Amino acid sequence: MGNRINSPAVLWAVTAVVALATVGCASRGSSGSQPAAAPAPAAAAPAAPSGSKAGLDARGNVVDSSKVEAGSGRTVKGMNGYEGEITGNPARNSKFTRLQIGMSTKQVTDLAGQPTDQGAYMTGKAWIPFYFGSDRHRFEMTYKGQGRLIFAGGGMGDFSSGNLIWIIHNANESGYR
């Protein structure tokens, strides 16, 4: 009886191998030698003019602040070593030209005034377990005819402060998010 096989353990092992093999075959598609049919082409989205990025025109002016992506502007070093981004060209007589990356929300509102609209949203870092670093949320202020200002950080549960990390100049900004 020294060579006795534990039959429940063998049954579970065989079941697991069969289940993995079945899932592996199913994920590969058909078992025949014919290639799978190509998916139907999606409706073409209107393309941005060649050489321009999403939300920007060919001259680098922001035409739609909501479509501008991070990295589409120029990276700058600001106050207290903060790095940030400035996208677009300032509007004539813009209050944003006096702002610097790294300023607090209070400093910004002292220079630029109260925003037309504002709001906060979580970033992906907020969902990392045991992550207590910065940039877990962002705070955004919009100014009609000026553009948008994005702030990162702030204290835990404080969604209305932080430091300025992104200036989006947009002379056509509606002022609402």
Secondary structure, 3 states (H helix, E strand, C coil): CCCCCCHHHHHHHHHHHHHHHHHHHHHCCCCCCCCCCCCCCCCCCCCCCCCCCCCECCCCCECCHHHCCCCCCEEEECHHHCEEEEECCCCCCCHHHHCCCCCEHHHHHHHHCCCCEEEEEECHHHHCCCCCCCCCEEEEEEECCCEEEEEECCCCCCCCCCEEEEEEECCCCCCCC
